[in-house]
């Protein structure tokens, strides 16, 4: 008997909470419209998603996590980095090299090491520049020399401070150790 009363109280509490949410959400813009959530009008919509929050979904067959975020497919190719805007240099991941290269007309690989004096000089010359200030609007993908041995082997890179310039996915030129601003810009422009 005691259990039944507790169940009744829980049910009453849930109903009361739903009613309070409806009252708290109020009406639409003009006061005459019922509250809407995802195109559904009325109290059911307001109670389904309290305070405008998305309702948690259980993990489904499509791989969606309970918080509504998609679970990445481990077999999918890595997504290309976002190169929107006018930023010239981007820190890139070795795993997305092919998709990054394919996403740009002029793509430059730069193997950089923090301990390398030539790399530091290159950084000081290139960081103030923008993509639009260089003919062809290249993107420079900076890769950490100490952590990209596989990519270095694939591209036959033998030392840090190396640049490789691609145009529409085809290698056009290489530069190693160049630190002069005008020469770097000339290399980037082709």
Rosetta constraint file for C-alpha pairs under 8 A:
AtomPair CA 1 CA 5 HARMONIC 6.68 0.50
AtomPair CA 2 CA 6 HARMONIC 6.46 0.50
AtomPair CA 3 CA 7 HARMONIC 6.20 0.50
AtomPair CA 4 CA 8 HARMONIC 6.14 0.50
AtomPair CA 5 CA 9 HARMONIC 6.20 0.50
AtomPair CA 6 CA 10 HARMONIC 6.24 0.50
AtomPair CA 7 CA 11 HARMONIC 6.20 0.50
AtomPair CA 8 CA 12 HARMONIC 6.08 0.50
AtomPair CA 9 CA 13 HARMONIC 5.95 0.50
AtomPair CA 10 CA 14 HARMONIC 6.22 0.50
AtomPair CA 11 CA 15 HARMONIC 6.26 0.50
AtomPair CA 12 CA 16 HARMONIC 6.05 0.50
AtomPair CA 13 CA 17 HARMONIC 6.03 0.50
AtomPair CA 14 CA 18 HARMONIC 6.19 0.50
AtomPair CA 15 CA 19 HARMONIC 6.25 0.50
AtomPair CA 16 CA 20 HARMONIC 6.14 0.50
AtomPair CA 17 CA 21 HARMONIC 6.19 0.50
AtomPair CA 18 CA 22 HARMONIC 6.33 0.50
AtomPair CA 18 CA 47 HARMONIC 5.31 0.50
AtomPair CA 19 CA 23 HARMONIC 6.33 0.50
AtomPair CA 19 CA 47 HARMONIC 7.69 0.50
AtomPair CA 20 CA 24 HARMONIC 6.00 0.50
AtomPair CA 21 CA 25 HARMONIC 6.00 0.50
AtomPair CA 21 CA 46 HARMONIC 7.03 0.50
AtomPair CA 21 CA 47 HARMONIC 6.34 0.50
AtomPair CA 21 CA 50 HARMONIC 6.41 0.50
AtomPair CA 21 CA 51 HARMONIC 7.45 0.50
AtomPair CA 22 CA 26 HARMONIC 6.27 0.50
AtomPair CA 22 CA 43 HARMONIC 6.06 0.50
AtomPair CA 22 CA 46 HARMONIC 5.76 0.50
AtomPair CA 22 CA 47 HARMONIC 6.37 0.50
AtomPair CA 25 CA 35 HARMONIC 7.09 0.50
AtomPair CA 25 CA 46 HARMONIC 7.14 0.50
AtomPair CA 25 CA 51 HARMONIC 6.85 0.50
AtomPair CA 26 CA 31 HARMONIC 7.91 0.50
AtomPair CA 26 CA 34 HARMONIC 7.84 0.50
AtomPair CA 26 CA 35 HARMONIC 6.62 0.50
AtomPair CA 27 CA 31 HARMONIC 5.10 0.50
AtomPair CA 27 CA 32 HARMONIC 6.62 0.50
AtomPair CA 27 CA 33 HARMONIC 5.75 0.50
AtomPair CA 27 CA 34 HARMONIC 5.08 0.50
AtomPair CA 27 CA 35 HARMONIC 4.96 0.50
AtomPair CA 28 CA 32 HARMONIC 6.67 0.50
AtomPair CA 28 CA 33 HARMONIC 4.80 0.50
AtomPair CA 28 CA 34 HARMONIC 5.70 0.50
AtomPair CA 28 CA 35 HARMONIC 5.17 0.50
AtomPair CA 28 CA 36 HARMONIC 7.40 0.50
AtomPair CA 29 CA 33 HARMONIC 7.22 0.50
AtomPair CA 34 CA 41 HARMONIC 5.98 0.50
AtomPair CA 34 CA 42 HARMONIC 5.27 0.50
AtomPair CA 34 CA 43 HARMONIC 7.78 0.50
AtomPair CA 35 CA 41 HARMONIC 5.83 0.50
AtomPair CA 35 CA 42 HARMONIC 5.69 0.50
AtomPair CA 35 CA 43 HARMONIC 7.25 0.50
AtomPair CA 35 CA 45 HARMONIC 7.48 0.50
AtomPair CA 35 CA 46 HARMONIC 6.41 0.50
AtomPair CA 36 CA 40 HARMONIC 5.37 0.50
AtomPair CA 36 CA 41 HARMONIC 4.38 0.50
AtomPair CA 36 CA 42 HARMONIC 6.40 0.50
AtomPair CA 36 CA 45 HARMONIC 6.22 0.50
AtomPair CA 36 CA 46 HARMONIC 6.81 0.50
AtomPair CA 37 CA 41 HARMONIC 6.62 0.50
AtomPair CA 37 CA 45 HARMONIC 5.33 0.50
AtomPair CA 37 CA 46 HARMONIC 6.49 0.50
AtomPair CA 37 CA 49 HARMONIC 7.46 0.50
AtomPair CA 37 CA 52 HARMONIC 7.58 0.50
AtomPair CA 38 CA 45 HARMONIC 7.90 0.50
AtomPair CA 40 CA 45 HARMONIC 5.68 0.50
AtomPair CA 41 CA 45 HARMONIC 5.91 0.50
AtomPair CA 41 CA 46 HARMONIC 7.93 0.50
AtomPair CA 42 CA 46 HARMONIC 6.64 0.50
AtomPair CA 43 CA 47 HARMONIC 5.93 0.50
AtomPair CA 44 CA 48 HARMONIC 5.94 0.50
AtomPair CA 45 CA 49 HARMONIC 6.63 0.50
AtomPair CA 46 CA 50 HARMONIC 6.24 0.50
AtomPair CA 46 CA 51 HARMONIC 7.91 0.50
AtomPair CA 46 CA 52 HARMONIC 7.95 0.50
AtomPair CA 48 CA 55 HARMONIC 7.18 0.50
AtomPair CA 49 CA 53 HARMONIC 5.50 0.50
AtomPair CA 49 CA 54 HARMONIC 5.92 0.50
AtomPair CA 49 CA 55 HARMONIC 5.70 0.50
AtomPair CA 56 CA 66 HARMONIC 5.65 0.50
AtomPair CA 56 CA 67 HARMONIC 5.34 0.50
AtomPair CA 56 CA 68 HARMONIC 6.60 0.50
AtomPair CA 57 CA 65 HARMONIC 7.35 0.50
AtomPair CA 57 CA 66 HARMONIC 4.72 0.50
AtomPair CA 57 CA 67 HARMONIC 6.34 0.50
AtomPair CA 57 CA 68 HARMONIC 6.21 0.50
AtomPair CA 58 CA 64 HARMONIC 7.91 0.50
AtomPair CA 58 CA 65 HARMONIC 6.78 0.50
AtomPair CA 58 CA 66 HARMONIC 4.55 0.50
AtomPair CA 58 CA 67 HARMONIC 7.94 0.50
AtomPair CA 59 CA 63 HARMONIC 6.43 0.50
AtomPair CA 59 CA 64 HARMONIC 5.42 0.50
AtomPair CA 59 CA 65 HARMONIC 4.88 0.50
AtomPair CA 59 CA 66 HARMONIC 5.10 0.50
AtomPair CA 60 CA 64 HARMONIC 5.82 0.50
AtomPair CA 60 CA 65 HARMONIC 7.46 0.50
AtomPair CA 63 CA 70 HARMONIC 6.48 0.50
AtomPair CA 63 CA 71 HARMONIC 5.67 0.50
AtomPair CA 64 CA 68 HARMONIC 6.14 0.50
AtomPair CA 64 CA 69 HARMONIC 6.01 0.50
AtomPair CA 64 CA 70 HARMONIC 4.54 0.50
AtomPair CA 64 CA 71 HARMONIC 5.67 0.50
AtomPair CA 65 CA 69 HARMONIC 5.45 0.50
AtomPair CA 65 CA 70 HARMONIC 5.85 0.50
AtomPair CA 65 CA 71 HARMONIC 6.11 0.50
AtomPair CA 72 CA 76 HARMONIC 7.90 0.50
AtomPair CA 77 CA 96 HARMONIC 7.78 0.50
AtomPair CA 78 CA 95 HARMONIC 6.50 0.50
AtomPair CA 78 CA 96 HARMONIC 5.18 0.50
AtomPair CA 78 CA 99 HARMONIC 7.23 0.50
AtomPair CA 79 CA 96 HARMONIC 6.39 0.50
AtomPair CA 79 CA 99 HARMONIC 6.66 0.50
AtomPair CA 79 CA 100 HARMONIC 7.94 0.50
AtomPair CA 80 CA 96 HARMONIC 5.89 0.50
AtomPair CA 80 CA 97 HARMONIC 7.84 0.50
AtomPair CA 80 CA 99 HARMONIC 5.00 0.50
AtomPair CA 80 CA 100 HARMONIC 4.66 0.50
AtomPair CA 80 CA 103 HARMONIC 7.05 0.50
AtomPair CA 81 CA 92 HARMONIC 7.12 0.50
AtomPair CA 81 CA 96 HARMONIC 7.52 0.50
AtomPair CA 81 CA 100 HARMONIC 6.07 0.50
AtomPair CA 83 CA 87 HARMONIC 7.59 0.50
AtomPair CA 83 CA 90 HARMONIC 7.79 0.50
AtomPair CA 83 CA 139 HARMONIC 7.41 0.50
AtomPair CA 86 CA 130 HARMONIC 5.53 0.50
AtomPair CA 86 CA 131 HARMONIC 5.09 0.50
AtomPair CA 86 CA 132 HARMONIC 6.34 0.50
AtomPair CA 87 CA 130 HARMONIC 5.48 0.50
AtomPair CA 87 CA 131 HARMONIC 5.97 0.50
AtomPair CA 87 CA 139 HARMONIC 7.92 0.50
AtomPair CA 88 CA 126 HARMONIC 7.91 0.50
AtomPair CA 88 CA 127 HARMONIC 7.37 0.50
AtomPair CA 88 CA 129 HARMONIC 6.67 0.50
AtomPair CA 88 CA 130 HARMONIC 5.11 0.50
AtomPair CA 88 CA 131 HARMONIC 4.82 0.50
AtomPair CA 88 CA 138 HARMONIC 7.03 0.50
AtomPair CA 88 CA 139 HARMONIC 5.40 0.50
AtomPair CA 88 CA 140 HARMONIC 5.89 0.50
AtomPair CA 89 CA 126 HARMONIC 7.81 0.50
AtomPair CA 89 CA 127 HARMONIC 6.90 0.50
AtomPair CA 89 CA 139 HARMONIC 6.43 0.50
AtomPair CA 89 CA 140 HARMONIC 4.74 0.50
AtomPair CA 89 CA 141 HARMONIC 6.04 0.50
AtomPair CA 89 CA 142 HARMONIC 6.70 0.50
AtomPair CA 90 CA 139 HARMONIC 7.53 0.50
AtomPair CA 90 CA 140 HARMONIC 6.12 0.50
AtomPair CA 90 CA 141 HARMONIC 5.01 0.50
AtomPair CA 90 CA 142 HARMONIC 5.88 0.50
AtomPair CA 91 CA 141 HARMONIC 5.80 0.50
AtomPair CA 91 CA 142 HARMONIC 4.82 0.50
AtomPair CA 91 CA 143 HARMONIC 6.35 0.50
AtomPair CA 92 CA 96 HARMONIC 7.55 0.50
AtomPair CA 92 CA 97 HARMONIC 7.66 0.50
AtomPair CA 92 CA 141 HARMONIC 5.50 0.50
AtomPair CA 92 CA 142 HARMONIC 5.83 0.50
AtomPair CA 92 CA 143 HARMONIC 5.87 0.50
AtomPair CA 93 CA 97 HARMONIC 6.74 0.50
AtomPair CA 93 CA 143 HARMONIC 6.88 0.50
AtomPair CA 94 CA 143 HARMONIC 7.13 0.50
AtomPair CA 94 CA 148 HARMONIC 6.40 0.50
AtomPair CA 94 CA 151 HARMONIC 6.50 0.50
AtomPair CA 96 CA 100 HARMONIC 5.93 0.50
AtomPair CA 97 CA 101 HARMONIC 6.01 0.50
AtomPair CA 98 CA 102 HARMONIC 6.14 0.50
AtomPair CA 99 CA 103 HARMONIC 6.13 0.50
AtomPair CA 100 CA 104 HARMONIC 7.01 0.50
AtomPair CA 101 CA 107 HARMONIC 5.80 0.50
AtomPair CA 101 CA 166 HARMONIC 7.68 0.50
AtomPair CA 101 CA 169 HARMONIC 6.09 0.50
AtomPair CA 102 CA 168 HARMONIC 7.02 0.50
AtomPair CA 102 CA 169 HARMONIC 5.80 0.50
AtomPair CA 104 CA 138 HARMONIC 7.78 0.50
AtomPair CA 104 CA 139 HARMONIC 7.30 0.50
AtomPair CA 104 CA 168 HARMONIC 6.84 0.50
AtomPair CA 104 CA 169 HARMONIC 7.96 0.50
AtomPair CA 105 CA 136 HARMONIC 7.97 0.50
AtomPair CA 105 CA 138 HARMONIC 7.47 0.50
AtomPair CA 105 CA 166 HARMONIC 7.82 0.50
AtomPair CA 105 CA 167 HARMONIC 5.49 0.50
AtomPair CA 105 CA 168 HARMONIC 4.61 0.50
AtomPair CA 105 CA 169 HARMONIC 7.32 0.50
AtomPair CA 106 CA 136 HARMONIC 6.57 0.50
AtomPair CA 106 CA 137 HARMONIC 6.98 0.50
AtomPair CA 106 CA 138 HARMONIC 4.68 0.50
AtomPair CA 106 CA 139 HARMONIC 6.45 0.50
AtomPair CA 106 CA 165 HARMONIC 7.20 0.50
AtomPair CA 106 CA 166 HARMONIC 5.74 0.50
AtomPair CA 106 CA 167 HARMONIC 4.66 0.50
AtomPair CA 106 CA 168 HARMONIC 6.34 0.50
AtomPair CA 106 CA 169 HARMONIC 7.98 0.50
AtomPair CA 107 CA 138 HARMONIC 5.68 0.50
AtomPair CA 107 CA 139 HARMONIC 5.12 0.50
AtomPair CA 107 CA 140 HARMONIC 6.17 0.50
AtomPair CA 107 CA 141 HARMONIC 7.46 0.50
AtomPair CA 107 CA 165 HARMONIC 6.00 0.50
AtomPair CA 107 CA 166 HARMONIC 5.10 0.50
AtomPair CA 107 CA 167 HARMONIC 6.45 0.50
AtomPair CA 107 CA 168 HARMONIC 7.86 0.50
AtomPair CA 107 CA 169 HARMONIC 7.67 0.50
AtomPair CA 108 CA 138 HARMONIC 6.90 0.50
AtomPair CA 108 CA 139 HARMONIC 6.00 0.50
AtomPair CA 108 CA 140 HARMONIC 4.59 0.50
AtomPair CA 108 CA 141 HARMONIC 6.08 0.50
AtomPair CA 108 CA 163 HARMONIC 6.57 0.50
AtomPair CA 108 CA 164 HARMONIC 5.51 0.50
AtomPair CA 108 CA 165 HARMONIC 4.42 0.50
AtomPair CA 108 CA 166 HARMONIC 6.02 0.50
AtomPair CA 108 CA 188 HARMONIC 7.56 0.50
AtomPair CA 109 CA 140 HARMONIC 5.89 0.50
AtomPair CA 109 CA 141 HARMONIC 5.09 0.50
AtomPair CA 109 CA 142 HARMONIC 6.25 0.50
AtomPair CA 109 CA 143 HARMONIC 7.34 0.50
AtomPair CA 109 CA 162 HARMONIC 7.91 0.50
AtomPair CA 109 CA 163 HARMONIC 5.39 0.50
AtomPair CA 109 CA 164 HARMONIC 5.04 0.50
AtomPair CA 109 CA 165 HARMONIC 6.51 0.50
AtomPair CA 110 CA 140 HARMONIC 6.66 0.50
AtomPair CA 110 CA 141 HARMONIC 5.98 0.50
AtomPair CA 110 CA 142 HARMONIC 4.73 0.50
AtomPair CA 110 CA 143 HARMONIC 6.03 0.50
AtomPair CA 110 CA 161 HARMONIC 6.83 0.50
AtomPair CA 110 CA 162 HARMONIC 5.72 0.50
AtomPair CA 110 CA 163 HARMONIC 4.55 0.50
AtomPair CA 110 CA 164 HARMONIC 6.74 0.50
AtomPair CA 111 CA 142 HARMONIC 5.99 0.50
AtomPair CA 111 CA 143 HARMONIC 4.99 0.50
AtomPair CA 111 CA 144 HARMONIC 6.00 0.50
AtomPair CA 111 CA 145 HARMONIC 5.15 0.50
AtomPair CA 111 CA 159 HARMONIC 7.88 0.50
AtomPair CA 111 CA 160 HARMONIC 5.26 0.50
AtomPair CA 111 CA 161 HARMONIC 5.56 0.50
AtomPair CA 111 CA 162 HARMONIC 5.35 0.50
AtomPair CA 111 CA 163 HARMONIC 6.62 0.50
AtomPair CA 112 CA 116 HARMONIC 7.54 0.50
AtomPair CA 112 CA 119 HARMONIC 5.71 0.50
AtomPair CA 112 CA 142 HARMONIC 6.38 0.50
AtomPair CA 112 CA 143 HARMONIC 6.00 0.50
AtomPair CA 112 CA 144 HARMONIC 5.33 0.50
AtomPair CA 112 CA 145 HARMONIC 5.35 0.50
AtomPair CA 112 CA 160 HARMONIC 5.58 0.50
AtomPair CA 112 CA 161 HARMONIC 5.47 0.50
AtomPair CA 112 CA 162 HARMONIC 7.50 0.50
AtomPair CA 113 CA 119 HARMONIC 6.40 0.50
AtomPair CA 113 CA 144 HARMONIC 5.84 0.50
AtomPair CA 113 CA 145 HARMONIC 5.40 0.50
AtomPair CA 113 CA 146 HARMONIC 6.77 0.50
AtomPair CA 113 CA 160 HARMONIC 6.35 0.50
AtomPair CA 113 CA 161 HARMONIC 7.49 0.50
AtomPair CA 114 CA 119 HARMONIC 7.24 0.50
AtomPair CA 114 CA 120 HARMONIC 7.07 0.50
AtomPair CA 116 CA 120 HARMONIC 6.37 0.50
AtomPair CA 116 CA 160 HARMONIC 7.40 0.50
AtomPair CA 116 CA 161 HARMONIC 7.63 0.50
AtomPair CA 117 CA 121 HARMONIC 6.38 0.50
AtomPair CA 118 CA 122 HARMONIC 6.19 0.50
AtomPair CA 118 CA 161 HARMONIC 6.31 0.50
AtomPair CA 118 CA 177 HARMONIC 6.11 0.50
AtomPair CA 118 CA 178 HARMONIC 7.61 0.50
AtomPair CA 118 CA 179 HARMONIC 6.45 0.50
AtomPair CA 119 CA 123 HARMONIC 6.08 0.50
AtomPair CA 119 CA 160 HARMONIC 7.36 0.50
AtomPair CA 119 CA 161 HARMONIC 5.09 0.50
AtomPair CA 119 CA 177 HARMONIC 7.63 0.50
AtomPair CA 119 CA 179 HARMONIC 7.90 0.50
AtomPair CA 120 CA 124 HARMONIC 6.25 0.50
AtomPair CA 121 CA 125 HARMONIC 6.35 0.50
AtomPair CA 121 CA 179 HARMONIC 5.85 0.50
AtomPair CA 122 CA 126 HARMONIC 6.09 0.50
AtomPair CA 122 CA 161 HARMONIC 7.78 0.50
AtomPair CA 122 CA 178 HARMONIC 7.40 0.50
AtomPair CA 122 CA 179 HARMONIC 5.08 0.50
AtomPair CA 122 CA 180 HARMONIC 7.64 0.50
AtomPair CA 122 CA 181 HARMONIC 7.84 0.50
AtomPair CA 123 CA 127 HARMONIC 5.69 0.50
AtomPair CA 124 CA 128 HARMONIC 7.43 0.50
AtomPair CA 125 CA 129 HARMONIC 7.77 0.50
AtomPair CA 125 CA 179 HARMONIC 7.55 0.50
AtomPair CA 125 CA 180 HARMONIC 7.53 0.50
AtomPair CA 125 CA 181 HARMONIC 5.56 0.50
AtomPair CA 126 CA 181 HARMONIC 7.37 0.50
AtomPair CA 129 CA 133 HARMONIC 6.62 0.50
AtomPair CA 130 CA 134 HARMONIC 7.17 0.50
AtomPair CA 131 CA 137 HARMONIC 4.66 0.50
AtomPair CA 131 CA 138 HARMONIC 5.96 0.50
AtomPair CA 131 CA 139 HARMONIC 6.90 0.50
AtomPair CA 132 CA 137 HARMONIC 5.42 0.50
AtomPair CA 133 CA 137 HARMONIC 7.46 0.50
AtomPair CA 134 CA 138 HARMONIC 7.14 0.50
AtomPair CA 134 CA 185 HARMONIC 6.99 0.50
AtomPair CA 134 CA 188 HARMONIC 7.43 0.50
AtomPair CA 134 CA 189 HARMONIC 6.43 0.50
AtomPair CA 135 CA 188 HARMONIC 8.00 0.50
AtomPair CA 135 CA 189 HARMONIC 5.33 0.50
AtomPair CA 136 CA 189 HARMONIC 6.33 0.50
AtomPair CA 138 CA 188 HARMONIC 6.92 0.50
AtomPair CA 138 CA 189 HARMONIC 7.74 0.50
AtomPair CA 143 CA 148 HARMONIC 7.01 0.50
AtomPair CA 144 CA 148 HARMONIC 6.29 0.50
AtomPair CA 145 CA 149 HARMONIC 7.37 0.50
AtomPair CA 145 CA 152 HARMONIC 7.99 0.50
AtomPair CA 145 CA 159 HARMONIC 7.97 0.50
AtomPair CA 145 CA 160 HARMONIC 5.94 0.50
AtomPair CA 148 CA 152 HARMONIC 6.19 0.50
AtomPair CA 149 CA 153 HARMONIC 6.11 0.50
AtomPair CA 150 CA 154 HARMONIC 6.20 0.50
AtomPair CA 151 CA 155 HARMONIC 6.10 0.50
AtomPair CA 152 CA 156 HARMONIC 5.67 0.50
AtomPair CA 152 CA 157 HARMONIC 4.81 0.50
AtomPair CA 152 CA 158 HARMONIC 7.18 0.50
AtomPair CA 153 CA 157 HARMONIC 6.33 0.50
AtomPair CA 157 CA 162 HARMONIC 7.24 0.50
AtomPair CA 159 CA 176 HARMONIC 7.82 0.50
AtomPair CA 160 CA 176 HARMONIC 7.78 0.50
AtomPair CA 160 CA 177 HARMONIC 7.86 0.50
AtomPair CA 161 CA 176 HARMONIC 5.75 0.50
AtomPair CA 161 CA 177 HARMONIC 5.14 0.50
AtomPair CA 161 CA 178 HARMONIC 7.66 0.50
AtomPair CA 162 CA 174 HARMONIC 7.29 0.50
AtomPair CA 162 CA 175 HARMONIC 5.74 0.50
AtomPair CA 162 CA 176 HARMONIC 4.32 0.50
AtomPair CA 162 CA 177 HARMONIC 6.32 0.50
AtomPair CA 163 CA 174 HARMONIC 5.55 0.50
AtomPair CA 163 CA 175 HARMONIC 5.07 0.50
AtomPair CA 163 CA 176 HARMONIC 6.27 0.50
AtomPair CA 164 CA 171 HARMONIC 7.02 0.50
AtomPair CA 164 CA 172 HARMONIC 7.67 0.50
AtomPair CA 164 CA 173 HARMONIC 5.92 0.50
AtomPair CA 164 CA 174 HARMONIC 4.54 0.50
AtomPair CA 164 CA 175 HARMONIC 6.62 0.50
AtomPair CA 165 CA 171 HARMONIC 5.87 0.50
AtomPair CA 165 CA 172 HARMONIC 5.60 0.50
AtomPair CA 165 CA 173 HARMONIC 5.23 0.50
AtomPair CA 165 CA 174 HARMONIC 6.27 0.50
AtomPair CA 165 CA 188 HARMONIC 7.05 0.50
AtomPair CA 166 CA 170 HARMONIC 5.07 0.50
AtomPair CA 166 CA 171 HARMONIC 4.28 0.50
AtomPair CA 166 CA 172 HARMONIC 5.41 0.50
AtomPair CA 166 CA 173 HARMONIC 7.32 0.50
AtomPair CA 167 CA 171 HARMONIC 6.50 0.50
AtomPair CA 167 CA 172 HARMONIC 6.51 0.50
AtomPair CA 172 CA 190 HARMONIC 7.92 0.50
AtomPair CA 173 CA 187 HARMONIC 7.78 0.50
AtomPair CA 173 CA 190 HARMONIC 7.76 0.50
AtomPair CA 175 CA 187 HARMONIC 7.61 0.50
AtomPair CA 178 CA 183 HARMONIC 7.30 0.50
AtomPair CA 178 CA 184 HARMONIC 6.75 0.50
AtomPair CA 179 CA 183 HARMONIC 7.68 0.50
AtomPair CA 179 CA 184 HARMONIC 6.90 0.50
AtomPair CA 180 CA 184 HARMONIC 6.08 0.50
AtomPair CA 181 CA 185 HARMONIC 6.20 0.50
AtomPair CA 182 CA 186 HARMONIC 6.14 0.50
AtomPair CA 183 CA 187 HARMONIC 6.10 0.50
AtomPair CA 184 CA 188 HARMONIC 6.20 0.50
AtomPair CA 185 CA 189 HARMONIC 6.15 0.50
AtomPair CA 186 CA 190 HARMONIC 6.15 0.50
